[in-house]
Amino acid sequence: MDISFILNQLGEEHENYYNAVAPPIIQSSNFCFKTVDSFRNALSNELENTLYTRGNNPTVSILRKKLAALELAEDALIFASGVAAISAAIMSNVKHGDHVVCVNKPYGWTNVLLNSYLEKYGVKTTMVDGSAINNFSTALLPNTKVIFLESPGSLTFEMQDIEAVANLAKKHNITTIIDNSYASPLNQGPLSMGIDLVVHSASKYLNGHSDVIAGVICGSKERLRKIMSEEFLNLGGIISPNDAWLILRGLRTLELRINRSSETAQKVVCYLENHPKIDKVLYPFSSTNTQLELAKKQMKQAGGLFSVLIKANKQEQIEDFCSSLKRFLMAVSWGGYESLILPICALPISKFNSNPPPWNLVRIYIGLEAADVLIEDLNQALENI
Ligand SMILES: *Cc1c(COP(=O)(O)O)cnc(C)c1O
């Protein structure tokens, strides 16, 4: 299936809604049946049937089909946030007494979930440096049920050899889950590398317009059926039909947006790598990245998100740099149309447990603006240091 077919056509049945080109927002909580038999049948399989919007909804269902196809998955489930998707994916595969191995420095709330929240349900986690496969095999225990990856990470961009980790996990019957938000399904296909479940924050590239919070889990029907009947229907963290529709609209330009953001980011990275006030650029496809070969092996291209270590003696210099930028908004998140900066010195360090990133790190997201405009702005702000 080609990408534009998925984004433009897949799952859309115009004849079911007055031949409208744009799909409708089916703003209904409830769906009715003509016979007891069809009602009973729908109730027996909420993954495939529509009877109540906490389970499925026709607008959401179009989005499920598209996101599953993008990840080459049998099915997808859409959640109220990326964090809801991550917690459902992990929780569906552990019980009291189990053990999880997670890569160091995952998304902040993944860290909190594994290292504090799930502890109270008797689930323990070992964090590992994911750059060497041996670190995973050493961390495994007889009760390890899940290996959680985030490759590349979304702050310092370390990668894991996805295929090697998937092979190791298969030998020990361990479920592998990866947060693929950074690469997006267009730049990295973890399921074809042997991963069991792919999760995304759809709030980032997938929606792409900074106006929806949502998440997704992609995987086999069997795994998603289990999540549907447990975490999905029980914890109830679903997306609204209206937000699903906004993501459908955002997806129309997914390929254009990602390619533009990525191409501009490469130009900006090139500029920053040669700037005397920049110590280092952290970017999967940076020529100075020690994992460049791995990046090229498992990703088509890097995204628009990267970090820089600024040459500075004191925090005020970082603050001056950030406040003199005119074309970058200072904010969390990324993946929208607008360029952003996130200085580490603004974040509460408690979020990172024992592993805080360097104080002079600034994360930069490149949106859809022209490269020369962004470079000029970075140039004048760096001069202010
Ligand atoms: C934003 C983000 C999340 C969390 O997603 P929400 O939609 O904000 O809940 C998870 N992982 C990564 C890599 C992210 O960037």
The ligand as a Gaussian input file, in Angstrom:
#p B3LYP/6-31G(d) Opt

LIG

0 1
 C        4.984000      13.790000      23.777000
 C        5.569000      12.455000      23.880000
 C        4.931000      11.428000      24.600000
 C        3.658000      11.656000      25.369000
 O        2.590000      11.919000      24.542000
 P        1.293000      12.762000      24.986000
 O        0.458000      12.736000      23.774000
 O        1.774000      14.129000      25.380000
 O        0.684000      12.049000      26.166000
 C        5.526000      10.188000      24.609000
 N        6.684000       9.953000      23.959000
 C        7.325000      10.896000      23.259000
 C        8.588000      10.563000      22.553000
 C        6.797000      12.185000      23.197000
 O        7.459000      13.138000      22.524000

